Amino acid sequence: MAAMASVLTFRNLESTDEVRAAHPLEVAGYSEEEAAGLESLLYRFSNAPHLFFGAFDSDQGIVGFITSTQSASPLVTHDSMSTHDPKGSTACIHSVCVHPEWQRKGVATKLLELYPQTVRRYNSTIGESEERARITRLAMMARKDLVPFYQRAGYSNCGQSTVVHGTEEWYDCICDI
């Protein structure tokens, strides 16, 4: 009997256990200076669970994720990497991570394709009198070699970022939604 193929599902993370399972993907995807610590991921999940979105394999569990926090700044800043402003209209993407075995199989592309839909769904839950803002922009810093990938996913390259994070050159990319 042939083995069943894995099935990927895409959804928001639902627990701190899922965040803990995502952390090794963060460590694998970034240098030691650039990778977010588990505490940072848990902070982002506890303050902005609506912006922690994952790809889950029916056999392996989480195989990819995107995480963001909201900011009043139109671009990612040092401050936005460690804080969440629910009144901010920009979702600052801090991580797009995929398990090494799942890279180049369309997982990151699908996450990026579905992420704006997730944000729009969140926006639809916000009433006019609430102390939360609707998100109108996605912003990220991308390594130079990945800018064309993000452009194919609908992001515009705004040029080299003024933020220094680790040893890489970073480029500001945005997608208005």
N, C-alpha and C positions, 0 to 999 in steps of 0.2 A: 504494500500500500504506500503510495507517495505521501510525503510529508506535506502538511498544509502550509501554504505561503503565509508569511507574516502579514498582518493587517495594520496599517497606520491609521491612527485617529489623531485629530488635532483639536485641542481644547485648552482652556485655562487650567493652570495647576490648581489643585484643590486642597493641598495640605503641606505642612512643613516637611513631612516625610518626602514628598515629591520634590520639594526644593532641595533637600539634602541629597536626593538621588541625582539632581541636575548639577550639583556643584562639581563633580568630577569632569563633566563636559566643559565647564568653564575653565577649569585648570588645564585641560587638554587643549583648549582652543586659544589660549592666550599665554604670553610669557609670564614669568613669576611676578614681574613688576606691574603687568597689566591686568592680570586675572583678579576678579572680585573675590573677596573672602566669603566664606559661608555666612558670616554675620551680615555682610552687605546684601547678599541674596535674600536672607531672611528678613532684613529690614524692608527691602523692596517688595517682597511678598506681603508682609504685614501691613504696609502702607498703601500699596498699589496692586492688589491681587488681580484687578481687572486688566493689568498690563503685563502679567506673567503668563505667557502662552507657550504651550508645548506640543511636541509631536511624540506620540506614544506608540510603541510597537506592541502587538498583542503578546509577544513572547518576552521581550527584553525590558519593557517599561519605557521610561523616557529616553528618547534618542536625539532630541533637539529642543531648543527653546529660544525665545526672545523675551527679554525683560526690559522694562522702562520705568521711569518715574516722570511725573509731570513737573513742568517748570514754566515760569513766566518768561524765561529767555527764549528767543526764537531758535537758538542753537544750543548744543551741548556745552556745558560749562563745568569747571571743577566742582562748583557747588551742586549742580544738578546730579552729579555722580553719587552724592552722599545724602541728598535730601529729596523730599517729595512735597510739592506744593499743589494741593488739590484744586487750587484756584488758577493754576497755570494751564494755558491752552496748548502747550507743546509737550508731546510725549517724547522724552529723550531716551532713545534706545541705547542701552549700555552693553548688551550682549546679544549676539546672534551666534549660537553654538550648536554644533551637530556632532554626534558621536563619530569618531574616526571611521568606523566600519560603515557608517551611513552617509558619509560625505560623497559628493558627486553623484548622488542618486535622486536629486530633486527635493530633498527635505527642506533645505534652507530656502529654496525658491518658493516652495509651498507655504512655509511659515510666513515669508514676506508677503506673499499673495493674500493670505488669510488675515494677517494682522490688522490691516485697515478695517476689515469687516468686523473684527472683534472690537476695535475702537468705536466704530459707528454704533455697534450694539450697546456699548457702554454709554455713548452719548445719548442714545434714545431713552435712557433711564433717568436722565437729569431733568428736573423741573426748573422752571424759571427762577424760583425763590431759593434754590439750594446754594450751599456754600461750596459747591464743586463747579468746575468749569468744563464746558465741552472742549474736547481736544480737536484742534483744527490743523495741527501739523505734527508730523513725525520727523525727528531729527536724530542724526547719528554722526559719529566720527568713524571713518573707514580708513583702513590702511590703503595706501596708494594702489597696490596690486588688486584690491577688491573693489575699487571705485567702479570699473566697468560692469561688474556683476550687479552692484546696487543700482546702477543706471538702468540696466535691463529690467530690474524689478520696479522701476518707476521713480527712482530717486534722482534728484538733480545735484550735481557736484557744485558746491559753492566755493571751492578753493581750499587751500591749506588752512587747517584750524590753528587758532592761536593757543589752544590748549596743548600743553605738553603732558603726555601720559606714557610713561615707559620710554623706550628708545626709538620707537617707530615714528615716522611722519604720519600725521593723521589729516584727513580731509573731511570737511563738513559736508554732509549730504542731507537733503530734506525732501520730504514728500508731503505736499499739502493735501488734506482730505476734507 
